[in-house]
Amino acid sequence: MSRRHGFLYVVATPIGNLSDVTHRALEVLGSVDVIASENVGKTRNLLRHYGISTRVLSYREENARRMGKMIVELLEGGKDVALVAEAGTPGVSDPGRMLVDAAWKGGLRVVPVPGASAAVAAMSVAGMDEARFVFEGFLPRRRSKRRERLAQLSTDPRLLLLFEAPHRLVECLEDMLAVLGDRQCMVARELTKLHEEIGRGPLSSFIERYNGGKVLGEFVIVCEGAAHGRPIDQSEPQAQALEEALALVRQGARKKSAAKAVAAKYGLKSSDVYTTIRLALSEEEKGTTE
């Protein structure tokens, strides 16, 4: 390809710790004609930290169509452009994919400059049996649509990897529990940042951890695939087990305690009984409000 057109460099930047940037990324950011950034302030902080003075343009969801056209014109005019996300690798759950698509359709050269990725970082510390995973990015914001999407994923044996915003975290975890069951998962908050938290356990444990308090930071969730933490069957003797568990809860027992007691009696997994208790109570609550 003739060098008369500029190159679009897709550059991964740190997801938190500014040291997590490659030498090549810094070289590219310092040599291109302009940087297209989803978050100008964060990008300028990174550039300032490393003494880079390249011009930065705002390229985000709200102006992607207008700015994308302008950036393609710059590339066609021979200017080199670096595309960066707010953090991590562009094109992964951000508007960068639209600019990359426009560049390809315009016959332009697209060059990846790999580096930090919250999704890959989370997978590296999940330590779960299944090596394959499906990346969902952010699930739908509306609860009905979110549950619908989770139902579509409920039979997939691969690990489920997704992002979630702090103000929707508990609601998302509750929907995952209701649809997927009390599966083992890993929840990571503020990866590589000062207040980084990484935990692993059943979905229900994270609902308890984050419910009722102020939730801060960006989250990555890795959840086991199908055949883990499914609700118990509603056939005998499972139906009888559920009735006994619900009776204990109605008498004042904690759901976890009731689940453990009934699971031991009937030879079931307590996590599965707990999941079914929550589902049954949730359905009862919906029935009383309709």
N, C-alpha and C positions, 0 to 999 in steps of 0.2 A: 504493500500500500504506500502511496506517495506520502511524504512527510509534510505536504502542504496543509493538511488538516492537523489540528491539535489532538492530544491524547486526553481521554477522560480517565483519571486515576481514581479508583475506588479504594479509599484509604481507611484502614481500621485505626481507631484511636482508643485510648484507655477508657475502661468502663468506670474507673474511679481513681485508682492509684496512678499518678502521672508517670511513674517509672515504667509502667506497662505499655511502652510504645517502642516500636522497632527503629533501628538506625535508618532503615530504608524509608520508613514512613516520614521521619524527620527530614531526610534528604529531599523527598518528593514535595512535602509541604513547603520547604524553603526554596524550591526551584520552579514550581509552577507559576503561571501568571496570575491565577486567582483560585481561591478556595470557596467552594459552595458548601455552606454549613446549615444543618438543621437547627443549631443553637449557636448563634454568633458569639454570645458572651462566653460560653464554655470553651469554644474553639480559640477565642482570643486569649483566654487564660492559659491554655496549653501552649500557644505560640509564644506568649510573653515569657512563660517559664523556660522555654528553650531558645529564646532570643531570635525568633522568626518574625519577620515583618510583612509577610505576604498579605495582600488585600483579601478581605473576607466578604462574601456576599451571603445574604440570607436565602436559603432554599428550604422551605418547610411545606407541610401539607397544605396550608392555606394559600400559598402563592406558587405552588409547584407548576401549575400550567403556564403561568406568565413567565416565571423565572426559568423554567425548563426550556422554553423557546429561546430566551435570551442566551442561556448557557450554550445551547446547541449552536447558535449563531457565532458565539465566541470560538467554539471548537472548529467550526467550519472556516473561521477566519484565521486559523493557525495558532490559536491560544491554547495552552495546556491548562487543564482544570483538575483540581483535586476535589472529589466529593467526600465529605465526612458526615457522619451521623451525629446526633447529640452525644452519643457515646457508643463505643464498640464498632461493629462492622456494618457499614451502610448496606441498604437493601434488605435487611432482616427486620421486618415489622416497622419499617419507616418509609417515607416517600422517596428515598433514593432509588428504589426499583423503577420508578416511573422515568427518572432521568436516564438511567442505564438503558431502559427499553428504547427511549427516544434516540439515544446515541447509536444503538445497534441499527435501528430502522433508518437512521440517516447515513449508514455506511461508515460510521466513525470507529476509531480504535478504542476499546475499553480494556483497561489494565488493572488487575486486582493487586492491592498491596495488603496482604493478610496480616492479621494481628489479633487483638483482644476481641472476645465475643462472650457475652454473658451466657448465651445458650450452651456453648461448648464448655465454658468454665464450670457451669453447674453440672453438666453431664460428667465431667471429669472427677467430681467428688461425690456423685450419687452412689456409686458402688453397688448397683443393683444387678441381678442375674442377667436380665435381657440386655443384649448389646445394641439392638436396633431401637430406634425411637422415631416418633412422629412429632414434628415441631408445629405447634398451632399458633405461635405468637400470642396475641391477645384474643381471648374468647369474646363473643358478642357481648355488648354492654347490657342489653335487655335480658332479664332473667329468663323469660320464656324461650328466647332465641338461644341463650347460653345452654339451657338444659336440653334443648333440641339438638344442638351440636354435640354435647356430651353423650347423648343417647346414641348418636351416630358413631361415636368413638368407643362406645362401651364394650364392643366385642373385639376390638383390635388388641392383639397380644403384645404389641410393641409398647415401650415406655411412652408416656405422654409428657411432652415438654412444653411449657407455656410461660408467658409473662403475665403479671397482673399488677395493677396500680394499687396503692395502699388503701384508698377509700372503697375499693371493691373486693379486697382480699377475702374477708370473712364470708361475704355473700357468695363469692365464687367457690370457696372451700365447702360451704354448706351445700351448694348445688352439686359439686363433685361427689360429696358423701352420699347425697340422696340418689344420684344416678349411677355412680360407679361402685358404691359400697365403701367400706372402711379400708381402703387399700393402703399399703405402705407407700410413703412418699418422702421426698426431700424438699424442704422449703428454704430458699436462700434469700436473705435480705441484704441489700447494699453490698453486693459482692465487690471485694478488693478495697472497700472504703473503710473509714475509721470505725464505724459502728456495724461492721459486717457480722451477720449471724447466719449460721448454717445448721439446720437440724434435720433429723430423720426420724420418722415414726408414722403411726397411723394418721390418716386425715383428721380424725376426730380430735387428736391431741393438739393439732395446730389451731383448730377452731376454738378450743378451750384457752390456748395460749394468747390468741390475739383478740378474742371476743371481749367487748366491754371497755377496752382501753383505746388510747390514741395510737393508730397504726401509722408508722412513718417509713419512708424508703420505697425503693422499687424491688419487686419480688420476682424470683424465678422458681417455678414449681416443676418437679419431676415426679411423676406418679406411675406406679406399676401398671402393667397392661391387664388385659382381660384374664379372668380366672383367679384374680386376687381380690379378696374382700367382697365377694358377692353377697347380696342379701340371701337369707336362708329360704328354702322352698316353703311353700304354704301348704304342703301335704302333711299327713300324719307321719311321725310324731312332731314334726317341726311346728305345725300349727298350734299344737298344745303347748309347746315350749314358748312360742310367742305370747300366747294368752297368759301363761304364768309370769313371764317377764313383765308384761304390761301391767298385770295385777300388782306386782311388787312395786313398780314405779308409781302407780296410783295410790299405793299405801304410804308413799313417802320415800321409797328407796331411790338412790341415785341410779341413773341409767347404766353406768358402768358396773356398779355392784350387782344390779339385777341381771345384767348380761352374763357376768362371771358365774353367778350362782346357777342360772338356768343352763348355761353352756356345760358346766361340770356335770349336772344331772343328766343331760341328754347326749353328752358326748359330742357337742358342737363347738365350733370356734367362737370364743367370746366376742371377737371383733365382728363376726357375721351377725350374731344375735344383736349386738349393739346397733349395727347398721339398720337391721330390720325394725328395732324398737323406734329409732328415729324416724324412719320412713312412715311407720304406722301412726305415730303421734303427729307427724306433719300432715298426713292425710286427714286425721281427725280435726286438726286445727282449721284446715281449709274448708272442711265440711261445715264447721260452725260459723264461718264467716260468710258463706255463700247464701 
